[in-house]
Amino acid sequence: MTTFREAADAGYLKLVALWDHSKAFSPPKNDGDGGGRFWMAGNTVQVAIDYLVQTGQSDNVGYMKDALDFFDVIVKNNDPDPNNWKNDGIWVDDYGWWGIALIKAYEYSSVLGYDKDSVLKGRIAKRVKDCWMAMHAAWDPTRVPNDDPKINIFGGINNSIKGVNDQIKLAGRNCVTNEVYWLLSLLMARVMNDKSYLDPATDESAWFTAAINANILSRVDMINGQQDDTDLVLERFKGVPNYTNPKVDNLVWTGDQGLFIGASIENVAQNRPDQPGLLAAYNIADSVKQRMTLHNQVIHEELFAIPDYRMDYAGGKGVFMRNLQVLNVIDHNDSRGQYDPIIKANASAVWNNRLPDQRFRYYWNAEAPEPDVATWKYNKTIVDAVLHASGLSALTAALPWFANQEIQPVAVAGVAGG
């Protein structure tokens, strides 16, 4: 049988092949996939970095050099000043995904071998600062639009200025854009030892706290005629327009849950008294476990309701799992490890249900037929890399506690509700 470490090792080697020196995300022009490949590539880079750091390996395949070369090509037509990148057509949250991957690479540069190459490390530092500047400059101090005139929350970052002006689907001040800026700012303040990255004028912790206090951040379900607050972070605050027709209301995404957990933990790690903190992280994790999993605790998430955005949301489970790992480390420090079962179950499902060519599925437990490539509206190379990377995050999350344990078969369960 295969151990979790052996499975993760195999999964990483497959990811390297799928990434193919970033060629997976550079298909021919005019293939109709829009700009989504940029953020998806950044998230895939973080998956590779997380695995290498977790296993104490250096980047001996040049993953980061390929990533930075890809980044440079994508932004080469941008205004040279990152403060103006919000006007250049790339969705602003993309810079947050890349920034988080790059600050992690910078933080663990000695493990990854980047300290030996001052030019490469300098490129990492420059681009992570560019990403933060691009997001910081996009902060909108005006009132967040809301159907309820009594809700007066100011600030936040629109995921696309052009999208808001043209009322493009899902444009606006959604949670993920602000979560990635929140987490990036916290990480940079700690890793760069520079508190200026926690600009009081763009305080995401205060922004999200205002939404919590107004009861517009989390989803409320009706169970047996009673309102039940699920602690699941909505895709955007209740009442905030998303320009869809019909609107996608009451939507929760696993990626939002993971990012919110990560930022809440980092708040505490830096001794910041602001909420949200560990209580929010635990509440979200518990709610995902109760409401977004199968009977054996394998996470289930339906395809996104708007077909053009299905690929954008397909990696959310992996984002959640890598942040749940961080929370479980804290929990183990208190001699609990209460998330061991869900982490182990998801990693096992990913491995046990891999495809014949060793790629990982979208439906980790094979609880539904795997979508064909046409479903995703993206080039196959992108689809394969994104879905595989998400599964690798689940395996990487298991390594601190189960690396040398053998993976046991996991039975397929029925689809979850909620």
Phi and psi in degrees as a GROMACS rama.xvg file:
@    title "Ramachandran Plot"
@    xaxis  label "Phi"
@    yaxis  label "Psi"
@TYPE xy
-101.263  136.588  THR-2
-82.5767  164.347  THR-3
-61.9106  -37.2887  PHE-4
-66.3131  -42.6668  ARG-5
-63.6617  -37.9612  GLU-6
-66.9214  -42.4879  ALA-7
-64.7161  -41.0365  ALA-8
-59.2276  -46.7105  ASP-9
-64.5311  -39.8015  ALA-10
-64.0377  -38.1185  GLY-11
-67.0204  -44.8929  TYR-12
-60.9129  -37.1347  LEU-13
-66.5723  -38.6803  LYS-14
-63.7138  -41.5739  LEU-15
-57.2157  -42.6995  VAL-16
-66.5363  -41.5578  ALA-17
-68.1565  -39.9858  LEU-18
-60.7638  -43.7642  TRP-19
51.3649  54.5377  ASP-20
56.6509  35.9571  HIS-21
78.8871  -0.17013  SER-22
-64.0516  -25.6288  LYS-23
-57.8638  -31.1343  ALA-24
-101.41  11.5797  PHE-25
-124.186  60.0455  SER-26
-73.1853  172.896  PRO-27
-55.3572  151.292  PRO-28
-65.5286  161.392  LYS-29
60.8134  33.4529  ASN-30
-89.318  3.71331  ASP-31
81.3775  10.2377  GLY-32
-93.7784  2.01606  ASP-33
68.004  -154.437  GLY-34
-101.63  7.77468  GLY-35
-60.962  -24.4686  GLY-36
-60.553  -26.9698  ARG-37
-65.19  -51.5392  PHE-38
-70.0126  -35.2437  TRP-39
-63.6863  -37.3941  MET-40
-64.5109  -42.2483  ALA-41
-61.9881  -41.9518  GLY-42
-66.5485  -37.4169  ASN-43
-64.9432  -36.4532  THR-44
-60.7306  -43.381  VAL-45
-63.6326  -37.2262  GLN-46
-58.5546  -44.5397  VAL-47
-64.3571  -43.961  ALA-48
-61.0606  -44.8213  ILE-49
-59.0756  -44.6083  ASP-50
-62.5587  -47.0663  TYR-51
-62.7122  -42.5343  LEU-52
-64.9052  -44.0253  VAL-53
-62.4038  -33.3889  GLN-54
-98.9717  2.09861  THR-55
67.4269  33.7283  GLY-56
-108.029  149.792  GLN-57
-83.0199  160.381  SER-58
-82.2766  84.7763  ASP-59
-92.1321  6.75778  ASN-60
-111.314  4.63069  VAL-61
73.0091  29.7935  GLY-62
-58.4261  -44.8235  TYR-63
-69.9501  -38.595  MET-64
-61.5173  -44.6314  LYS-65
-58.8605  -42.0879  ASP-66
-63.8105  -44.8977  ALA-67
-68.1172  -37.0503  LEU-68
-62.4822  -40.9384  ASP-69
-62.4261  -45.739  PHE-70
-57.1711  -47.1943  PHE-71
-62.0397  -37.7837  ASP-72
-66.4819  -41.9707  VAL-73
-65.4058  -40.0492  ILE-74
-97.3328  7.66105  VAL-75
-62.2883  -27.2045  LYS-76
-92.9821  2.21124  ASN-77
-70.9023  161.308  ASN-78
-56.4447  136.93  ASP-79
-58.6216  -23.6541  PRO-80
-90.3658  114.717  ASP-81
-57.7821  -22.9573  PRO-82
-61.896  -18.0646  ASN-83
-104.894  2.71702  ASN-84
-65.2521  -22.6192  TRP-85
-60.9531  -17.328  LYS-86
-97.2159  0.594743  ASN-87
-97.8657  10.2572  ASP-88
94.4937  -20.289  GLY-89
-77.4926  134.726  ILE-90
-62.6489  133.879  TRP-91
-61.3523  -34.5479  VAL-92
-64.6623  -20.1542  ASP-93
-56.6732  -38.7232  ASP-94
-67.9876  -27.304  TYR-95
-69.4247  -43.4266  GLY-96
-61.4956  -46.5008  TRP-97
-64.7263  -42.2908  TRP-98
-60.2809  -42.2799  GLY-99
-64.3094  -42.8932  ILE-100
-61.7198  -42.1854  ALA-101
-72.4927  -37.9431  LEU-102
-69.0901  -31.6114  ILE-103
-65.9484  -40.9947  LYS-104
-63.5361  -39.2523  ALA-105
-67.7591  -42.4104  TYR-106
-61.4898  -39.2458  GLU-107
-107.65  31.8753  TYR-108
-61.4149  -31.5742  SER-109
-69.3867  -40.2055  SER-110
-65.4472  -42.5242  VAL-111
-79.0927  -10.8499  LEU-112
88.7958  8.94961  GLY-113
-77.6921  -19.3174  TYR-114
-63.3124  -22.4771  ASP-115
-79.2926  -10.3673  LYS-116
-126.653  94.6304  ASP-117
-63.9023  -31.3559  SER-118
-66.6055  -46.4969  VAL-119
-63.5364  -45.2594  LEU-120
-63.7979  -35.9663  LYS-121
-64.6353  -37.9244  GLY-122
-65.1458  -40.0799  ARG-123
-60.5273  -48.3355  ILE-124
-61.5416  -42.0648  ALA-125
-64.8059  -45.4887  LYS-126
-71.4235  -32.8087  ARG-127
-68.4553  -36.711  VAL-128
-67.828  -38.2295  LYS-129
-59.8297  -42.3364  ASP-130
-62.3783  -44.398  CYS-131
-63.8586  -43.6855  TRP-132
-61.222  -40.4087  MET-133
-62.3518  -40.2595  ALA-134
-75.1778  -42.4268  MET-135
-58.2786  -40.5802  HIS-136
-71.0477  -15.0971  ALA-137
-90.7809  -1.78326  ALA-138
-58.1872  132.078  TRP-139
-110.413  109.309  ASP-140
-76.2537  -3.9414  PRO-141
-76.4252  172.702  THR-142
-64.1046  137.575  ARG-143
-72.2991  122.559  VAL-144
-55.8811  137.535  PRO-145
-151.408  142.36  ASN-146
-63.6818  -23.827  ASP-147
-95.3489  111.313  ASP-148
-64.4373  -13.8204  PRO-149
-82.0569  -13.9951  LYS-150
-87.0166  110.526  ILE-151
-122.035  87.7228  ASN-152
-115.082  131.437  ILE-153
-112.795  150.176  PHE-154
97.7738  -168.54  GLY-155
99.6884  169.886  GLY-156
-119.536  128.932  ILE-157
-76.4652  139.711  ASN-158
-69.9328  -19.6021  ASN-159
-159.535  115.435  SER-160
-65.0068  -45.3777  ILE-161
-61.0386  -41.0444  LYS-162
-61.5763  -40.0163  GLY-163
-65.3936  -45.0519  VAL-164
-63.3295  -35.9435  ASN-165
-96.6859  2.46051  ASP-166
53.9667  48.1303  GLN-167
-71.9662  145.184  ILE-168
-52.0712  133.991  LYS-169
68.0749  7.89192  LEU-170
-73.5273  159.282  ALA-171
127.019  -172.192  GLY-172
-86.3856  77.5979  ARG-173
-84.6856  174.558  ASN-174
-74.8124  -40.5369  CYS-175
-62.3234  -39.2538  VAL-176
-60.8662  -41.7247  THR-177
-78.7124  -28.131  ASN-178
-67.1237  -43.3023  GLU-179
-68.4225  -35.0538  VAL-180
-68.4562  -40.4115  TYR-181
-58.3618  -52.2236  TRP-182
-66.5814  -41.905  LEU-183
-60.7491  -43.9474  LEU-184
-61.9833  -43.8285  SER-185
-63.8458  -44.5021  LEU-186
-64.9145  -41.4403  LEU-187
-67.9972  -38.7485  MET-188
-60.0339  -39.4231  ALA-189
-78.6538  -51.0331  ARG-190
-69.3328  -41.1287  VAL-191
-85.195  -5.61509  MET-192
53.1413  49.2542  ASN-193
-142.432  103.705  ASP-194
-72.2427  -6.85468  LYS-195
-65.0742  -18.3062  SER-196
-73.9651  -7.93316  TYR-197
-104.253  65.5612  LEU-198
-65.6108  120.213  ASP-199
-58.5484  -24.0926  PRO-200
-75.6606  -13.9007  ALA-201
-129.797  50.3144  THR-202
-82.4567  99.6219  ASP-203
-68.5432  -32.2999  GLU-204
-60.6404  -44.1124  SER-205
-66.2674  -36.7741  ALA-206
-63.7906  -47.896  TRP-207
-69.8328  -33.9855  PHE-208
-63.1841  -38.0241  THR-209
-61.6473  -38.0844  ALA-210
-69.115  -37.6483  ALA-211
-62.3419  -45.6163  ILE-212
-65.1035  -29.2286  ASN-213
-87.5307  -1.24798  ALA-214
59.2517  43.1321  ASN-215
-124.607  9.37743  ILE-216
-91.5555  -39.2519  LEU-217
-102.283  159.09  SER-218
-81.8212  144.499  ARG-219
-118.799  121.53  VAL-220
-102.037  160.017  ASP-221
-105.469  116.218  MET-222
-123.219  119.681  ILE-223
52.9429  38.6185  ASN-224
78.978  1.69559  GLY-225
-112.564  141.42  GLN-226
-70.2217  136.86  GLN-227
-132.295  110.743  ASP-228
-75.3757  118.626  ASP-229
-89.8275  -10.4864  THR-230
65.3708  13.0302  ASP-231
-89.1015  127.803  LEU-232
-70.5048  129.183  VAL-233
-73.6703  158.909  LEU-234
-60.7595  -33.0133  GLU-235
-153.491  162.061  ARG-236
-56.9375  147.969  PHE-237
-55.6084  134.567  LYS-238
87.0693  -5.00645  GLY-239
-87.8764  129.263  VAL-240
-65.8534  145.004  PRO-241
-124.77  6.58895  ASN-242
61.793  20.2351  TYR-243
-93.1655  158.636  THR-244
-138.848  99.6333  ASN-245
-77.6091  163.217  PRO-246
-65.7892  148.095  LYS-247
-99.8041  93.7868  VAL-248
-97.744  160.507  ASP-249
59.9424  26.5915  ASN-250
-88.1348  131.714  LEU-251
-121.3  146.559  VAL-252
-129.567  137.077  TRP-253
-59.4597  -33.3172  THR-254
-62.4517  -40.2303  GLY-255
-60.5226  -40.0383  ASP-256
-62.9484  -43.3684  GLN-257
-66.1093  -45.8533  GLY-258
-63.4608  -40.3407  LEU-259
-65.2176  -39.5376  PHE-260
-60.8035  -47.3016  ILE-261
-60.8403  -44.0606  GLY-262
-69.4806  -37.8863  ALA-263
-63.277  -40.5166  SER-264
-65.3739  -42.6938  ILE-265
-66.141  -32.0282  GLU-266
-55.2481  -47.2541  ASN-267
-70.0525  -40.4027  VAL-268
-59.6819  -28.519  ALA-269
-99.0311  16.3027  GLN-270
55.7031  37.4095  ASN-271
-88.9963  129.257  ARG-272
-75.4076  -10.3971  PRO-273
-64.4597  152.991  ASP-274
-93.6995  155.72  GLN-275
-75.7248  158.103  PRO-276
-137.243  -146.191  GLY-277
-62.9701  -34.2573  LEU-278
-60.2952  -42.9673  LEU-279
-63.2671  -41.6596  ALA-280
-61.4137  -46.4549  ALA-281
-64.6757  -42.5761  TYR-282
-61.6104  -41.7865  ASN-283
-67.0207  -46.2643  ILE-284
-58.6291  -43.4839  ALA-285
-66.0814  -36.6201  ASP-286
-70.0556  -38.0513  SER-287
-62.1851  -44.5817  VAL-288
-60.0609  -37.4356  LYS-289
-82.3198  -31.2286  GLN-290
-118.605  -11.1638  ARG-291
-127.051  26.0156  MET-292
-127.846  165.582  THR-293
-81.6912  -178.79  LEU-294
-62.49  -28.3453  HIS-295
-99.1303  22.0753  ASN-296
73.9964  14.5156  GLN-297
-81.7004  129.333  VAL-298
-66.2399  136.05  ILE-299
-124.559  133.2  HIS-300
-139.909  126.798  GLU-301
-67.7208  159.411  GLU-302
-60.463  145.106  LEU-303
-61.2116  144.941  PHE-304
-64.5605  -29.8256  ALA-305
-98.8925  113.598  ILE-306
-52.8082  -38.5733  PRO-307
-65.077  -17.3208  ASP-308
-111.636  10.798  TYR-309
-63.2333  -40.1343  ARG-310
-67.4261  -35.145  MET-311
-60.2355  -33.2806  ASP-312
-98.4628  -1.29872  TYR-313
-70.6827  -22.9295  ALA-314
-93.9644  10.0055  GLY-315
-62.3022  -36.1299  GLY-316
-63.1901  -38.7447  LYS-317
-66.1549  -38.9969  GLY-318
-60.5796  -42.5805  VAL-319
-63.2534  -45.9188  PHE-320
-64.2096  -38.4414  MET-321
-70.3928  -28.4239  ARG-322
-81.7442  -31.115  ASN-323
-63.6182  -34.4065  LEU-324
-58.3285  -42.9851  GLN-325
-62.9333  -42.799  VAL-326
-64.8539  -37.5161  LEU-327
-69.1201  -30.3094  ASN-328
-60.8551  -45.6123  VAL-329
-61.9877  -42.8586  ILE-330
-64.6975  -36.936  ASP-331
-65.9947  -32.8241  HIS-332
-63.168  -22.7156  ASN-333
-98.4809  17.9764  ASP-334
61.5157  35.0071  SER-335
-113.948  -68.7687  ARG-336
68.5362  41.9395  GLY-337
-68.3923  -15.8498  GLN-338
-97.9907  7.42206  TYR-339
-52.5902  -48.7769  ASP-340
-61.6049  -43.3672  PRO-341
-71.0995  -36.5406  ILE-342
-65.4023  -45.4864  ILE-343
-65.328  -40.809  LYS-344
-65.1116  -42.13  ALA-345
-70.5785  -41.391  ASN-346
-62.6609  -40.9901  ALA-347
-63.4576  -43.4816  SER-348
-63.555  -42.4097  ALA-349
-56.7727  -46.9436  VAL-350
-72.4956  -45.0563  TRP-351
-65.8157  -25.19  ASN-352
-111.648  20.5309  ASN-353
-62.491  156.472  ARG-354
-76.7291  164.73  LEU-355
-56.0115  -30.2713  PRO-356
-89.7787  13.2076  ASP-357
78.6309  6.71372  GLN-358
-75.9076  154.738  ARG-359
-92.6816  147.866  PHE-360
-81.7249  167.929  ARG-361
-75.019  -49.3614  TYR-362
-86.0451  97.6899  TYR-363
-58.0142  -33.255  TRP-364
-97.4024  10.0596  ASN-365
53.6105  35.3869  ALA-366
-80.425  -6.13835  GLU-367
-148.246  158.794  ALA-368
-59.3437  137.451  PRO-369
-67.3429  129.671  GLU-370
-61.5017  145.966  PRO-371
-80.9464  169.576  ASP-372
-60.3118  -37.1572  VAL-373
-60.4948  -27.0819  ALA-374
-59.7537  -32.4443  THR-375
-86.9452  -15.6681  TRP-376
65.2597  20.8758  LYS-377
-132.405  161.648  TYR-378
-58.2292  144.241  ASN-379
-59.1633  -35.6857  LYS-380
-62.2327  -36.4485  THR-381
-70.2972  -46.7675  ILE-382
-56.5407  -49.8483  VAL-383
-61.1613  -43.0974  ASP-384
-68.5814  -43.3624  ALA-385
-64.8221  -47.5686  VAL-386
-67.2537  -39.9986  LEU-387
-66.6017  -41.9797  HIS-388
-60.2868  -40.0497  ALA-389
-60.7333  -44.079  SER-390
-65.9409  -36.1578  GLY-391
-63.4902  -33.4762  LEU-392
-60.6333  -37.1723  SER-393
-65.7611  -40.5623  ALA-394
-68.816  -41.2718  LEU-395
-61.9615  -36.6531  THR-396
-62.4694  -24.4555  ALA-397
-85.1121  -14.7171  ALA-398
-64.8413  -35.6085  LEU-399
-59.6214  -25.5951  PRO-400
-119.141  -24.989  TRP-401
-124.65  12.8686  PHE-402
-49.1257  -43.0956  ALA-403
-96.1573  3.32967  ASN-404
-84.2258  148.224  GLN-405
-81.5442  143.154  GLU-406
-79.6793  124.564  ILE-407
-94.9889  151.427  GLN-408
-58.7223  144.226  PRO-409
-120.765  127.163  VAL-410
-71.8373  144.041  ALA-411
-72.4975  135.496  VAL-412
-115.585  172.441  ALA-413
-72.4592  162.599  GLY-414
-71.9931  138.668  VAL-415
-73.6529  158.649  ALA-416
-98.0971  -171.614  GLY-417
